Amino acid sequence: MKCPTCGSNSIEVLKSKKETSKTQEIEKLILKCEECQTVFRETLNIDRPVDYRIIISEHESSRKEFIKIYPDDILSTGDILKVGEKTVEVSSLENKRGARVNKSVASDLVTIWASSLDILARIGISIDYHGLVRSYKVDVERDFVMSVGDVVKLGEVFFKISSIKTTEKKIRKGSSIASAIKRVYGKPFDMKVPYKYNLTNNISKSPTIYERRKK
């Protein structure tokens, strides 16, 4: 703050009074310039954090909570937020016009959609038996690395990873961490070959079998 008369920053607070509203904290000040002795008034408006609805997904289930955010904060998909003791990643933002956006000022939002980072990553696995596909769901640590070419044991099944579908693209070579993987594709492999890892105890759902669509 500066003196309106001489522009000095040497200011003494003579009196302060605070008022609060739902969205702001208002501080009314009576000030005195230490240089020219001018007495003047100043009002400070400080935004208060507001409760915003956040839907947190944990695999197939979700729950509603509220998170305090300043109205002028900018949120983007991929942002990491703390909701109480839990850590989540923003996956989508819904604004007041009902549109899903990747970036927005908080004051324009109705709902924040997020995924929990405190649970294991759930990955789909599809093993192709010449047109018949056996599909699994496995839960692994979020930083677990899977690579194209890995030989994997899954119950009585052995398979080799042929491609990996991530949140951004499908890869046919290279690796990805589990938190970024949506589905792993593979083909049955000779069980006599040493496997790289055993995911038998990580199966979260009984396998389903379906016929692969012909292109």
C-alpha positions in Angstrom: 0.0 0.0 0.0 1.1 3.5 -0.7 0.2 6.9 0.7 -2.3 8.6 -1.7 -0.6 12.0 -1.0 3.1 11.4 -1.2 3.4 7.8 -2.4 5.4 6.6 0.6 5.3 2.9 1.5 5.9 3.7 5.2 2.4 3.1 6.5 1.1 2.7 10.1 -2.1 0.7 10.7 -4.3 2.7 13.1 -7.3 0.5 13.0 -8.3 -2.8 11.4 -11.7 -4.4 11.1 -12.5 -7.7 9.4 -15.7 -8.8 7.8 -16.4 -12.1 6.1 -18.8 -13.3 3.4 -19.2 -16.6 1.7 -16.6 -15.9 -0.9 -14.5 -13.1 0.5 -12.7 -11.8 3.6 -12.9 -8.0 3.8 -10.4 -6.1 5.8 -11.2 -2.3 6.4 -8.2 -0.3 7.5 -7.5 3.2 8.8 -3.9 4.0 7.9 -1.4 6.8 8.6 1.5 7.8 6.4 4.7 8.0 8.5 6.2 10.5 6.0 3.5 13.2 5.5 1.1 12.1 8.4 -1.8 11.8 6.0 -4.6 9.6 7.4 -6.6 7.5 4.9 -8.8 4.5 4.5 -8.1 1.3 2.6 -10.3 -1.8 2.0 -8.7 -5.2 1.2 -10.8 -7.9 -0.4 -9.3 -11.3 0.0 -11.0 -14.3 -1.8 -11.8 -17.2 0.5 -11.6 -20.9 -0.7 -14.9 -22.3 -1.8 -16.2 -25.8 -1.7 -16.3 -27.5 -5.1 -17.8 -30.8 -5.9 -15.3 -33.5 -6.8 -16.2 -37.0 -8.1 -13.4 -39.5 -7.3 -13.2 -42.7 -9.2 -11.7 -45.9 -7.7 -11.9 -48.4 -10.6 -15.6 -49.3 -11.2 -16.9 -47.3 -8.2 -17.0 -43.5 -7.5 -17.8 -41.2 -4.6 -18.7 -37.6 -4.2 -16.7 -35.3 -1.9 -15.9 -31.5 -1.7 -12.6 -29.7 -2.0 -11.8 -26.1 -1.0 -10.3 -24.1 -3.9 -9.9 -20.4 -4.5 -12.3 -19.2 -7.2 -9.5 -17.7 -9.3 -7.3 -20.8 -9.3 -6.8 -22.4 -12.7 -7.3 -26.2 -12.9 -6.2 -28.5 -15.6 -6.5 -32.2 -16.3 -3.5 -34.0 -14.9 -3.3 -31.7 -11.8 -2.7 -33.5 -8.6 -5.0 -32.5 -5.7 -5.3 -33.4 -2.0 -8.8 -34.2 -0.8 -8.4 -34.6 2.9 -5.7 -37.3 3.4 -6.2 -38.7 -0.2 -4.4 -37.8 -3.4 -6.2 -37.6 -6.7 -5.5 -36.7 -10.3 -7.9 -34.5 -12.2 -9.3 -36.4 -15.2 -11.9 -34.0 -16.4 -13.6 -30.6 -15.6 -17.3 -29.8 -16.0 -18.1 -26.2 -16.4 -21.4 -24.3 -15.8 -22.4 -24.8 -19.4 -22.3 -28.5 -19.0 -19.2 -28.9 -21.2 -16.2 -31.1 -20.3 -13.0 -29.1 -20.6 -9.3 -29.7 -20.0 -8.6 -26.3 -18.3 -10.7 -23.8 -16.5 -10.8 -21.2 -13.8 -12.4 -22.7 -10.7 -15.2 -20.1 -10.5 -16.6 -21.5 -13.8 -16.7 -25.1 -12.7 -19.6 -27.2 -11.4 -17.8 -30.6 -11.0 -14.2 -31.8 -10.9 -13.7 -35.4 -12.0 -10.7 -37.2 -10.6 -9.1 -40.6 -10.2 -7.6 -41.9 -6.9 -3.8 -42.2 -6.8 -4.0 -44.1 -3.5 -5.1 -47.4 -4.9 -3.5 -50.0 -7.2 -3.7 -49.5 -11.0 -6.2 -51.7 -12.7 -5.1 -53.0 -16.1 -7.1 -54.9 -18.7 -5.3 -57.9 -20.4 -6.5 -59.5 -23.6 -5.0 -62.7 -24.8 -5.9 -63.7 -28.4 -6.3 -67.4 -29.2 -6.7 -67.1 -32.9 -9.9 -65.1 -32.8 -11.2 -66.1 -29.3 -10.0 -63.6 -26.7 -9.6 -64.2 -23.0 -9.9 -61.0 -21.0 -8.6 -60.4 -17.5 -8.4 -57.5 -15.0 -5.3 -57.3 -12.8 -4.3 -54.8 -10.0 -0.7 -53.8 -9.8 1.4 -51.1 -8.2 1.1 -47.8 -10.1 4.8 -47.7 -10.9 5.0 -51.3 -12.1 6.6 -51.4 -15.6 5.3 -53.6 -18.4 7.1 -53.9 -21.8 6.2 -55.2 -25.2 7.9 -58.6 -25.5 7.5 -59.6 -21.8 6.5 -63.1 -21.1 3.9 -63.2 -18.4 2.3 -66.0 -16.2 -1.4 -65.5 -15.5 -2.8 -68.5 -13.6 -2.3 -71.5 -15.9 -1.8 -69.2 -18.9 1.5 -68.0 -20.3 1.4 -65.2 -22.8 3.8 -62.7 -24.5 2.8 -59.0 -24.7 2.4 -57.9 -28.3 1.2 -54.3 -27.7 0.1 -51.9 -24.9 -2.6 -49.4 -25.0 -1.8 -46.4 -22.8 -3.9 -43.3 -22.0 -2.3 -41.5 -25.0 -1.6 -44.1 -27.6 -1.0 -47.8 -28.5 2.6 -48.9 -28.5 4.1 -52.0 -30.2 7.6 -51.5 -28.7 8.9 -50.0 -25.5 7.5 -49.9 -22.0 4.9 -48.0 -19.8 4.2 -47.8 -16.2 0.9 -49.3 -15.0 -0.7 -46.0 -14.0 -0.7 -45.0 -17.7 -1.8 -48.4 -19.1 -5.4 -49.1 -20.1 -5.0 -52.5 -21.7 -2.3 -55.0 -22.5 -2.6 -57.3 -25.6 -0.8 -60.6 -26.0 -0.8 -64.1 -27.5 -0.3 -67.5 -25.8 3.3 -68.5 -25.4 5.2 -71.7 -24.7 5.1 -72.2 -21.0 8.6 -73.8 -21.1 10.1 -70.3 -21.7 11.0 -68.5 -18.5 8.5 -65.8 -17.7 9.4 -62.3 -16.5 6.7 -61.9 -13.9 3.7 -63.8 -12.4 0.5 -61.8 -12.1 -1.7 -64.8 -10.9 -2.2 -63.2 -7.5 -3.0 -59.9 -9.0 -6.2 -61.0 -10.9 -9.1 -58.9 -9.7 -11.8 -60.4 -11.9 -12.5 -63.8 -13.3 -11.6 -64.0 -17.0 -14.2 -63.6 -19.7 -14.0 -65.1 -23.2 -15.3 -63.4 -26.4 -14.8 -63.6 -30.1 -12.6 -61.0 -31.6 -14.3 -58.8 -34.2 -13.0 -59.3 -37.7 -11.7 -56.2 -39.4 
